[in-house]
Amino acid sequence: MNLRFSGKRLWQGGLLILFASLFLFLPLPAQVTPRTEHLFLVEASQFAYAPATFQVHPGDRVTIELRSTDVVHGLEIDGYDFSLAAEPGQPASITFIAGKPGTYQMRCSVTCGNLHPFMIGKFKVGTNLLYWRATLLMSLLAVGLVVWKRQ
Ligand SMILES: [Cu+2]
């Protein structure tokens, strides 16, 4: 193996890694992400939500319908500008677009009893892994094809 050949190989490998990391770390344009609709029916009772954990993706359209089975309960999510309050027999709902990835605390916004501070849940916004993997695979294929054709 001569030096010129291995140098070329190294350069190609570096280019491949550069492209791969570029596609991994570039911010994803919101309109490219397939938007999903979620309808969560949440039952609130002293002192828990059912369900208490929600999983969505950035850009998803989320509707939360809050129903109370006993006293007045509320629902807030950190980082989101809304507050729901539902009386028994009178559900309240809100529709919003999920934002940045992360795990956000969901809490009751109405003092509903002595364990009210423990009435919490989780709103998880995850990245669209499937989309990322497909993009990465396609770009690697494209780069591989270019490199192969140039030889
Ligand atoms: Cu409550």
Backbone and ligand atoms as CSV (ligand in chain L), in Angstrom:
chain,resi,resn,atom,element,x,y,z
A,1,MET,N,N,0.850,-1.199,0.000
A,1,MET,CA,C,0.000,0.000,0.000
A,1,MET,C,C,0.884,1.247,0.000
A,2,ASN,N,N,0.701,2.119,-1.010
A,2,ASN,CA,C,1.522,3.343,-1.003
A,2,ASN,C,C,0.861,4.472,-0.210
A,3,LEU,N,N,1.654,5.505,0.060
A,3,LEU,CA,C,1.242,6.578,0.961
A,3,LEU,C,C,0.112,7.422,0.358
A,4,ARG,N,N,0.162,7.619,-0.958
A,4,ARG,CA,C,-0.850,8.448,-1.607
A,4,ARG,C,C,-2.242,7.814,-1.492
A,5,PHE,N,N,-2.268,6.491,-1.621
A,5,PHE,CA,C,-3.541,5.786,-1.562
A,5,PHE,C,C,-4.178,5.889,-0.173
A,6,SER,N,N,-3.341,5.629,0.862
A,6,SER,CA,C,-3.893,5.663,2.219
A,6,SER,C,C,-4.291,7.090,2.604
A,7,GLY,N,N,-3.582,8.073,2.051
A,7,GLY,CA,C,-3.951,9.463,2.318
A,7,GLY,C,C,-5.309,9.781,1.753
A,8,LYS,N,N,-5.569,9.263,0.566
A,8,LYS,CA,C,-6.853,9.479,-0.084
A,8,LYS,C,C,-7.982,8.811,0.717
A,9,ARG,N,N,-7.673,7.615,1.195
A,9,ARG,CA,C,-8.641,6.860,2.006
A,9,ARG,C,C,-9.022,7.643,3.264
A,10,LEU,N,N,-7.979,8.211,3.888
A,10,LEU,CA,C,-8.152,8.968,5.126
A,10,LEU,C,C,-9.055,10.172,4.871
A,11,TRP,N,N,-8.782,10.834,3.736
A,11,TRP,CA,C,-9.553,12.014,3.353
A,11,TRP,C,C,-11.023,11.647,3.134
A,12,GLN,N,N,-11.231,10.505,2.485
A,12,GLN,CA,C,-12.603,10.047,2.225
A,12,GLN,C,C,-13.328,9.697,3.516
A,13,GLY,N,N,-12.590,9.051,4.409
A,13,GLY,CA,C,-13.168,8.681,5.706
A,13,GLY,C,C,-13.551,9.912,6.494
A,14,GLY,N,N,-12.667,10.914,6.460
A,14,GLY,CA,C,-12.932,12.162,7.170
A,14,GLY,C,C,-14.159,12.863,6.631
A,15,LEU,N,N,-14.275,12.854,5.304
A,15,LEU,CA,C,-15.424,13.476,4.646
A,15,LEU,C,C,-16.717,12.776,5.061
A,16,LEU,N,N,-16.647,11.463,5.120
A,16,LEU,CA,C,-17.817,10.668,5.486
A,16,LEU,C,C,-18.261,10.996,6.911
A,17,ILE,N,N,-17.293,11.089,7.818
A,17,ILE,CA,C,-17.591,11.399,9.212
A,17,ILE,C,C,-18.147,12.820,9.319
A,18,LEU,N,N,-17.576,13.741,8.541
A,18,LEU,CA,C,-18.047,15.129,8.548
A,18,LEU,C,C,-19.515,15.198,8.125
A,19,PHE,N,N,-19.833,14.502,7.043
A,19,PHE,CA,C,-21.212,14.487,6.556
A,19,PHE,C,C,-22.152,13.861,7.571
A,20,ALA,N,N,-21.694,12.759,8.167
A,20,ALA,CA,C,-22.525,12.050,9.134
A,20,ALA,C,C,-22.835,12.948,10.327
A,21,SER,N,N,-21.805,13.662,10.831
A,21,SER,CA,C,-22.036,14.509,12.002
A,21,SER,C,C,-22.862,15.735,11.637
A,22,LEU,N,N,-22.699,16.206,10.391
A,22,LEU,CA,C,-23.485,17.340,9.920
A,22,LEU,C,C,-24.974,16.993,9.966
A,23,PHE,N,N,-25.319,15.825,9.493
A,23,PHE,CA,C,-26.716,15.412,9.476
A,23,PHE,C,C,-27.232,15.072,10.860
A,24,LEU,N,N,-26.326,14.708,11.751
A,24,LEU,CA,C,-26.730,14.389,13.120
A,24,LEU,C,C,-27.046,15.643,13.919
A,25,PHE,N,N,-26.236,16.713,13.704
A,25,PHE,CA,C,-26.340,17.857,14.606
A,25,PHE,C,C,-27.021,19.085,14.016
A,26,LEU,N,N,-27.315,19.066,12.713
A,26,LEU,CA,C,-28.029,20.194,12.125
A,26,LEU,C,C,-29.431,20.268,12.719
A,27,PRO,N,N,-29.903,21.491,13.045
A,27,PRO,CA,C,-31.268,21.593,13.570
A,27,PRO,C,C,-32.278,21.188,12.512
A,28,LEU,N,N,-33.304,20.523,12.957
A,28,LEU,CA,C,-34.314,19.984,12.052
A,28,LEU,C,C,-35.371,21.048,11.753
A,29,PRO,N,N,-35.598,21.376,10.473
A,29,PRO,CA,C,-36.660,22.344,10.176
A,29,PRO,C,C,-38.013,21.768,10.593
A,30,ALA,N,N,-38.821,22.591,11.249
A,30,ALA,CA,C,-40.073,22.101,11.842
A,30,ALA,C,C,-41.027,21.529,10.799
A,31,GLN,N,N,-41.037,22.130,9.596
A,31,GLN,CA,C,-42.026,21.696,8.608
A,31,GLN,C,C,-41.668,20.348,7.963
A,32,VAL,N,N,-40.430,19.887,8.164
A,32,VAL,CA,C,-40.007,18.605,7.601
A,32,VAL,C,C,-40.492,17.445,8.479
A,33,THR,N,N,-40.614,17.705,9.785
A,33,THR,CA,C,-41.050,16.670,10.716
A,33,THR,C,C,-42.504,16.298,10.439
A,34,PRO,N,N,-42.774,15.012,10.253
A,34,PRO,CA,C,-44.163,14.629,10.074
A,34,PRO,C,C,-44.959,14.951,11.335
A,35,ARG,N,N,-46.030,15.702,11.185
A,35,ARG,CA,C,-46.807,16.111,12.341
A,35,ARG,C,C,-47.870,15.075,12.684
A,36,THR,N,N,-47.916,14.737,13.948
A,36,THR,CA,C,-48.878,13.763,14.433
A,36,THR,C,C,-49.876,14.469,15.344
A,37,GLU,N,N,-51.094,13.968,15.337
A,37,GLU,CA,C,-52.100,14.507,16.252
A,37,GLU,C,C,-52.240,13.569,17.434
A,38,HIS,N,N,-52.296,14.139,18.622
A,38,HIS,CA,C,-52.486,13.332,19.829
A,38,HIS,C,C,-53.715,13.838,20.571
A,39,LEU,N,N,-54.540,12.897,21.011
A,39,LEU,CA,C,-55.652,13.266,21.892
A,39,LEU,C,C,-55.476,12.481,23.184
A,40,PHE,N,N,-55.210,13.207,24.255
A,40,PHE,CA,C,-55.023,12.559,25.557
A,40,PHE,C,C,-56.240,12.840,26.432
A,41,LEU,N,N,-56.915,11.781,26.840
A,41,LEU,CA,C,-58.016,11.915,27.782
A,41,LEU,C,C,-57.438,11.649,29.170
A,42,VAL,N,N,-57.396,12.687,29.976
A,42,VAL,CA,C,-56.744,12.588,31.282
A,42,VAL,C,C,-57.794,12.641,32.380
A,43,GLU,N,N,-57.774,11.624,33.238
A,43,GLU,CA,C,-58.691,11.603,34.366
A,43,GLU,C,C,-57.946,12.064,35.609
A,44,ALA,N,N,-58.475,13.094,36.240
A,44,ALA,CA,C,-57.846,13.616,37.451
A,44,ALA,C,C,-58.689,13.272,38.662
A,45,SER,N,N,-58.018,12.785,39.698
A,45,SER,CA,C,-58.693,12.506,40.964
A,45,SER,C,C,-57.667,12.711,42.069
A,46,GLN,N,N,-58.107,12.923,43.281
A,46,GLN,CA,C,-57.172,13.156,44.392
A,46,GLN,C,C,-56.269,11.935,44.595
A,47,PHE,N,N,-54.979,11.966,44.392
A,47,PHE,CA,C,-54.160,13.087,43.953
A,47,PHE,C,C,-53.262,12.591,42.830
A,48,ALA,N,N,-53.894,12.221,41.736
A,48,ALA,CA,C,-53.118,11.678,40.619
A,48,ALA,C,C,-53.825,11.909,39.285
A,49,TYR,N,N,-53.023,11.821,38.217
A,49,TYR,CA,C,-53.559,11.862,36.869
A,49,TYR,C,C,-53.497,10.455,36.291
A,50,ALA,N,N,-54.470,10.122,35.464
A,50,ALA,CA,C,-54.414,8.851,34.751
A,50,ALA,C,C,-54.766,9.095,33.289
A,51,PRO,N,N,-53.831,8.943,32.361
A,51,PRO,CA,C,-52.407,8.616,32.589
A,51,PRO,C,C,-51.642,9.834,33.100
A,52,ALA,N,N,-50.439,9.593,33.613
A,52,ALA,CA,C,-49.629,10.668,34.178
A,52,ALA,C,C,-48.395,10.977,33.338
A,53,THR,N,N,-48.170,10.185,32.270
A,53,THR,CA,C,-47.005,10.427,31.408
A,53,THR,C,C,-47.457,10.494,29.952
A,54,PHE,N,N,-46.958,11.505,29.253
A,54,PHE,CA,C,-47.310,11.677,27.851
A,54,PHE,C,C,-46.053,11.738,27.009
A,55,GLN,N,N,-46.086,11.086,25.870
A,55,GLN,CA,C,-44.922,11.058,24.977
A,55,GLN,C,C,-45.329,11.594,23.613
A,56,VAL,N,N,-44.691,12.685,23.193
A,56,VAL,CA,C,-44.978,13.265,21.874
A,56,VAL,C,C,-43.664,13.634,21.199
A,57,HIS,N,N,-43.744,14.197,19.994
A,57,HIS,CA,C,-42.553,14.661,19.277
A,57,HIS,C,C,-42.677,16.148,18.982
A,58,PRO,N,N,-41.546,16.838,18.793
A,58,PRO,CA,C,-41.614,18.264,18.502
A,58,PRO,C,C,-42.484,18.525,17.269
A,59,GLY,N,N,-43.339,19.526,17.352
A,59,GLY,CA,C,-44.203,19.877,16.229
A,59,GLY,C,C,-45.529,19.141,16.213
A,60,ASP,N,N,-45.682,18.158,17.081
A,60,ASP,CA,C,-46.950,17.415,17.146
A,60,ASP,C,C,-48.067,18.306,17.675
A,61,ARG,N,N,-49.262,18.048,17.174
A,61,ARG,CA,C,-50.441,18.774,17.656
A,61,ARG,C,C,-51.038,17.961,18.802
A,62,VAL,N,N,-51.089,18.576,19.978
A,62,VAL,CA,C,-51.496,17.851,21.186
A,62,VAL,C,C,-52.790,18.433,21.749
A,63,THR,N,N,-53.758,17.563,21.968
A,63,THR,CA,C,-54.981,17.991,22.648
A,63,THR,C,C,-55.095,17.223,23.957
A,64,ILE,N,N,-55.248,17.964,25.039
A,64,ILE,CA,C,-55.426,17.336,26.351
A,64,ILE,C,C,-56.833,17.652,26.824
A,65,GLU,N,N,-57.583,16.594,27.133
A,65,GLU,CA,C,-58.896,16.803,27.720
A,65,GLU,C,C,-58.857,16.315,29.147
A,66,LEU,N,N,-59.104,17.241,30.058
A,66,LEU,CA,C,-59.016,16.956,31.483
A,66,LEU,C,C,-60.407,16.721,32.064
A,67,ARG,N,N,-60.561,15.577,32.715
A,67,ARG,CA,C,-61.830,15.264,33.380
A,67,ARG,C,C,-61.557,15.012,34.848
A,68,SER,N,N,-62.402,15.549,35.687
A,68,SER,CA,C,-62.227,15.339,37.122
A,68,SER,C,C,-63.294,14.385,37.643
A,69,THR,N,N,-62.889,13.536,38.571
A,69,THR,CA,C,-63.851,12.574,39.109
A,69,THR,C,C,-64.315,12.956,40.515
A,70,ASP,N,N,-63.620,13.905,41.152
A,70,ASP,CA,C,-64.052,14.278,42.512
A,70,ASP,C,C,-64.187,15.788,42.741
A,71,VAL,N,N,-63.039,16.471,42.930
A,71,VAL,CA,C,-63.094,17.911,43.178
A,71,VAL,C,C,-62.522,18.668,41.969
A,72,VAL,N,N,-62.424,19.965,42.050
A,72,VAL,CA,C,-61.843,20.748,40.951
A,72,VAL,C,C,-60.339,20.490,40.871
A,73,HIS,N,N,-59.866,20.109,39.669
A,73,HIS,CA,C,-58.438,19.891,39.453
A,73,HIS,C,C,-57.970,20.750,38.287
A,74,GLY,N,N,-56.703,21.039,38.315
A,74,GLY,CA,C,-56.129,21.818,37.220
A,74,GLY,C,C,-55.017,21.053,36.538
A,75,LEU,N,N,-54.497,21.615,35.468
A,75,LEU,CA,C,-53.360,21.006,34.771
A,75,LEU,C,C,-52.527,22.089,34.092
A,76,GLU,N,N,-51.252,22.076,34.412
A,76,GLU,CA,C,-50.286,22.991,33.800
A,76,GLU,C,C,-49.063,22.191,33.394
A,77,ILE,N,N,-48.371,22.662,32.354
A,77,ILE,CA,C,-47.102,22.043,31.954
A,77,ILE,C,C,-46.042,23.129,31.936
A,78,ASP,N,N,-44.921,22.883,32.599
A,78,ASP,CA,C,-43.820,23.849,32.637
A,78,ASP,C,C,-43.386,24.221,31.226
A,79,GLY,N,N,-43.249,25.520,30.963
A,79,GLY,CA,C,-42.791,25.967,29.659
A,79,GLY,C,C,-43.914,26.187,28.663
A,80,TYR,N,N,-45.145,25.851,29.048
A,80,TYR,CA,C,-46.292,26.063,28.174
A,80,TYR,C,C,-47.238,27.042,28.843
A,81,ASP,N,N,-47.770,27.937,28.031
A,81,ASP,CA,C,-48.538,29.047,28.568
A,81,ASP,C,C,-50.034,28.744,28.591
A,82,PHE,N,N,-50.439,27.786,29.398
A,82,PHE,CA,C,-51.875,27.548,29.581
A,82,PHE,C,C,-52.127,26.937,30.957
A,83,SER,N,N,-53.363,27.031,31.372
A,83,SER,CA,C,-53.759,26.439,32.639
A,83,SER,C,C,-55.182,25.932,32.496
A,84,LEU,N,N,-55.343,24.620,32.695
A,84,LEU,CA,C,-56.670,24.022,32.581
A,84,LEU,C,C,-57.255,23.854,33.972
A,85,ALA,N,N,-58.570,23.965,34.084
A,85,ALA,CA,C,-59.250,23.652,35.337
A,85,ALA,C,C,-60.547,22.940,34.998
A,86,ALA,N,N,-60.767,21.784,35.602
A,86,ALA,CA,C,-61.963,21.004,35.319
A,86,ALA,C,C,-62.731,20.685,36.597
A,87,GLU,N,N,-64.029,21.000,36.563
A,87,GLU,CA,C,-64.913,20.618,37.661
A,87,GLU,C,C,-65.457,19.230,37.334
A,88,PRO,N,N,-65.908,18.509,38.347
A,88,PRO,CA,C,-66.507,17.201,38.048
A,88,PRO,C,C,-67.690,17.381,37.088
A,89,GLY,N,N,-67.702,16.608,36.018
A,89,GLY,CA,C,-68.790,16.705,35.036
A,89,GLY,C,C,-68.597,17.813,34.015
A,90,GLN,N,N,-67.549,18.603,34.188
A,90,GLN,CA,C,-67.270,19.678,33.227
A,90,GLN,C,C,-65.828,19.608,32.755
A,91,PRO,N,N,-65.582,18.806,31.719
A,91,PRO,CA,C,-64.203,18.649,31.223
A,91,PRO,C,C,-63.680,19.949,30.620
A,92,ALA,N,N,-62.376,20.109,30.663
A,92,ALA,CA,C,-61.723,21.256,30.046
A,92,ALA,C,C,-60.680,20.722,29.083
A,93,SER,N,N,-60.490,21.418,27.951
A,93,SER,CA,C,-59.495,20.918,27.001
A,93,SER,C,C,-58.674,22.049,26.405
A,94,ILE,N,N,-57.518,21.689,25.924
A,94,ILE,CA,C,-56.597,22.640,25.309
A,94,ILE,C,C,-55.878,21.944,24.156
A,95,THR,N,N,-55.618,22.675,23.085
A,95,THR,CA,C,-54.836,22.150,21.954
A,95,THR,C,C,-53.630,23.048,21.752
A,96,PHE,N,N,-52.461,22.436,21.629
A,96,PHE,CA,C,-51.237,23.213,21.428
A,96,PHE,C,C,-50.237,22.399,20.617
A,97,ILE,N,N,-49.179,23.057,20.187
A,97,ILE,CA,C,-48.132,22.400,19.410
A,97,ILE,C,C,-46.948,22.123,20.339
A,98,ALA,N,N,-46.495,20.869,20.363
A,98,ALA,CA,C,-45.365,20.490,21.216
A,98,ALA,C,C,-44.101,21.215,20.751
A,99,GLY,N,N,-43.317,21.708,21.704
A,99,GLY,CA,C,-42.118,22.485,21.398
A,99,GLY,C,C,-40.843,21.683,21.434
A,100,LYS,N,N,-39.833,22.251,22.047
A,100,LYS,CA,C,-38.494,21.656,22.072
A,100,LYS,C,C,-38.462,20.330,22.825
A,101,PRO,N,N,-37.531,19.426,22.418
A,101,PRO,CA,C,-37.403,18.153,23.132
A,101,PRO,C,C,-37.026,18.361,24.593
A,102,GLY,N,N,-37.489,17.441,25.415
A,102,GLY,CA,C,-37.184,17.503,26.841
A,102,GLY,C,C,-38.289,16.852,27.637
A,103,THR,N,N,-38.094,16.748,28.948
A,103,THR,CA,C,-39.125,16.226,29.829
A,103,THR,C,C,-39.631,17.371,30.694
A,104,TYR,N,N,-40.903,17.640,30.603
A,104,TYR,CA,C,-41.485,18.782,31.303
A,104,TYR,C,C,-42.432,18.302,32.400
A,105,GLN,N,N,-42.364,19.001,33.523
A,105,GLN,CA,C,-43.215,18.665,34.653
A,105,GLN,C,C,-44.640,19.131,34.396
A,106,MET,N,N,-45.575,18.236,34.686
A,106,MET,CA,C,-46.986,18.571,34.583
A,106,MET,C,C,-47.496,18.632,36.015
A,107,ARG,N,N,-48.283,19.650,36.349
A,107,ARG,CA,C,-48.751,19.748,37.737
A,107,ARG,C,C,-50.174,20.264,37.818
A,108,CYS,N,N,-50.784,20.011,38.965
A,108,CYS,CA,C,-52.140,20.488,39.212
A,108,CYS,C,C,-52.068,21.965,39.580
A,109,SER,N,N,-52.931,22.775,38.948
A,109,SER,CA,C,-52.878,24.222,39.172
A,109,SER,C,C,-53.966,24.694,40.128
A,110,VAL,N,N,-54.756,23.783,40.641
A,110,VAL,CA,C,-55.809,24.139,41.593
A,110,VAL,C,C,-55.532,23.403,42.897
A,111,THR,N,N,-55.502,24.145,44.007
A,111,THR,CA,C,-55.272,23.507,45.304
A,111,THR,C,C,-56.452,22.592,45.599
A,112,CYS,N,N,-56.187,21.284,45.560
A,112,CYS,CA,C,-57.300,20.332,45.603
A,112,CYS,C,C,-57.285,19.439,46.832
A,113,GLY,N,N,-56.415,19.735,47.793
A,113,GLY,CA,C,-56.376,18.925,49.010
A,113,GLY,C,C,-54.975,18.907,49.574
A,114,ASN,N,N,-54.777,18.156,50.647
A,114,ASN,CA,C,-53.476,18.203,51.342
A,114,ASN,C,C,-52.322,17.585,50.550
A,115,LEU,N,N,-52.621,16.695,49.629
A,115,LEU,CA,C,-51.531,16.099,48.838
A,115,LEU,C,C,-51.424,16.743,47.448
A,116,HIS,N,N,-52.051,17.884,47.307
A,116,HIS,CA,C,-52.051,18.612,46.030
A,116,HIS,C,C,-50.648,18.815,45.423
A,117,PRO,N,N,-49.614,19.162,46.240
A,117,PRO,CA,C,-48.285,19.353,45.629
A,117,PRO,C,C,-47.721,18.090,44.983
A,118,PHE,N,N,-48.276,16.944,45.326
A,118,PHE,CA,C,-47.760,15.684,44.775
A,118,PHE,C,C,-48.551,15.231,43.552
A,119,MET,N,N,-49.479,16.049,43.137
A,119,MET,CA,C,-50.279,15.713,41.968
A,119,MET,C,C,-49.518,16.194,40.729
A,120,ILE,N,N,-48.659,15.317,40.218
A,120,ILE,CA,C,-47.777,15.697,39.115
A,120,ILE,C,C,-47.781,14.642,38.012
A,121,GLY,N,N,-47.206,15.009,36.892
A,121,GLY,CA,C,-47.072,14.096,35.764
A,121,GLY,C,C,-45.910,14.538,34.909
A,122,LYS,N,N,-45.691,13.808,33.807
A,122,LYS,CA,C,-44.574,14.141,32.923
A,122,LYS,C,C,-45.044,14.288,31.482
A,123,PHE,N,N,-44.555,15.354,30.851
A,123,PHE,CA,C,-44.839,15.588,29.443
A,123,PHE,C,C,-43.511,15.475,28.709
A,124,LYS,N,N,-43.355,14.380,27.967
A,124,LYS,CA,C,-42.074,14.113,27.305
A,124,LYS,C,C,-42.132,14.443,25.819
A,125,VAL,N,N,-41.221,15.300,25.405
A,125,VAL,CA,C,-41.111,15.651,23.982
A,125,VAL,C,C,-39.797,15.065,23.487
A,126,GLY,N,N,-39.887,14.031,22.648
A,126,GLY,CA,C,-38.693,13.352,22.168
A,126,GLY,C,C,-38.399,13.698,20.724
A,127,THR,N,N,-37.172,13.470,20.291
A,127,THR,CA,C,-36.835,13.709,18.896
A,127,THR,C,C,-37.351,12.543,18.063
A,128,ASN,N,N,-37.579,12.834,16.803
A,128,ASN,CA,C,-38.094,11.806,15.908
A,128,ASN,C,C,-36.938,10.938,15.406
A,129,LEU,N,N,-36.622,9.887,16.168
A,129,LEU,CA,C,-35.456,9.041,15.877
A,129,LEU,C,C,-35.538,8.347,14.532
A,130,LEU,N,N,-36.731,7.896,14.189
A,130,LEU,CA,C,-36.910,7.167,12.935
A,130,LEU,C,C,-36.555,8.057,11.748
A,131,TYR,N,N,-37.017,9.301,11.811
A,131,TYR,CA,C,-36.750,10.263,10.747
A,131,TYR,C,C,-35.250,10.538,10.643
A,132,TRP,N,N,-34.598,10.723,11.809
A,132,TRP,CA,C,-33.168,10.990,11.846
A,132,TRP,C,C,-32.363,9.850,11.257
A,133,ARG,N,N,-32.732,8.637,11.615
A,133,ARG,CA,C,-32.009,7.462,11.121
A,133,ARG,C,C,-32.144,7.328,9.612
A,134,ALA,N,N,-33.341,7.592,9.098
A,134,ALA,CA,C,-33.579,7.499,7.657
A,134,ALA,C,C,-32.744,8.548,6.921
A,135,THR,N,N,-32.725,9.774,7.473
A,135,THR,CA,C,-31.964,10.856,6.856
A,135,THR,C,C,-30.482,10.523,6.838
A,136,LEU,N,N,-30.000,10.039,7.957
A,136,LEU,CA,C,-28.590,9.706,8.086
A,136,LEU,C,C,-28.190,8.600,7.109
A,137,LEU,N,N,-29.032,7.590,7.029
A,137,LEU,CA,C,-28.757,6.463,6.140
A,137,LEU,C,C,-28.726,6.910,4.688
A,138,MET,N,N,-29.687,7.738,4.295
A,138,MET,CA,C,-29.755,8.220,2.915
A,138,MET,C,C,-28.541,9.069,2.563
A,139,SER,N,N,-28.102,9.919,3.512
A,139,SER,CA,C,-26.958,10.787,3.218
A,139,SER,C,C,-25.676,9.973,3.142
A,140,LEU,N,N,-25.556,8.969,3.982
A,140,LEU,CA,C,-24.377,8.099,3.930
A,140,LEU,C,C,-24.328,7.352,2.606
A,141,LEU,N,N,-25.482,6.911,2.151
A,141,LEU,CA,C,-25.582,6.215,0.867
A,141,LEU,C,C,-25.167,7.131,-0.268
A,142,ALA,N,N,-25.636,8.377,-0.214
A,142,ALA,CA,C,-25.326,9.359,-1.253
A,142,ALA,C,C,-23.824,9.635,-1.290
A,143,VAL,N,N,-23.236,9.837,-0.124
A,143,VAL,CA,C,-21.798,10.117,-0.036
A,143,VAL,C,C,-20.997,8.911,-0.535
A,144,GLY,N,N,-21.435,7.733,-0.116
A,144,GLY,CA,C,-20.775,6.496,-0.520
A,144,GLY,C,C,-20.785,6.321,-2.025
A,145,LEU,N,N,-21.904,6.670,-2.642
A,145,LEU,CA,C,-22.067,6.554,-4.087
A,145,LEU,C,C,-21.119,7.505,-4.816
A,146,VAL,N,N,-21.027,8.733,-4.320
A,146,VAL,CA,C,-20.155,9.749,-4.918
A,146,VAL,C,C,-18.709,9.292,-4.832
A,147,VAL,N,N,-18.311,8.834,-3.643
A,147,VAL,CA,C,-16.942,8.385,-3.406
A,147,VAL,C,C,-16.613,7.191,-4.308
A,148,TRP,N,N,-17.533,6.265,-4.427
A,148,TRP,CA,C,-17.360,5.061,-5.236
A,148,TRP,C,C,-17.226,5.416,-6.720
A,149,LYS,N,N,-18.038,6.360,-7.191
A,149,LYS,CA,C,-18.008,6.776,-8.605
A,149,LYS,C,C,-16.739,7.499,-8.986
A,150,ARG,N,N,-16.115,8.152,-7.989
A,150,ARG,CA,C,-14.909,8.954,-8.275
A,150,ARG,C,C,-13.667,8.089,-8.367
A,151,GLN,N,N,-13.778,6.832,-7.975
A,151,GLN,CA,C,-12.579,5.985,-7.968
A,151,GLN,C,C,-12.336,5.353,-9.342
L,1,CU,CU,CU,-55.580,18.395,41.939
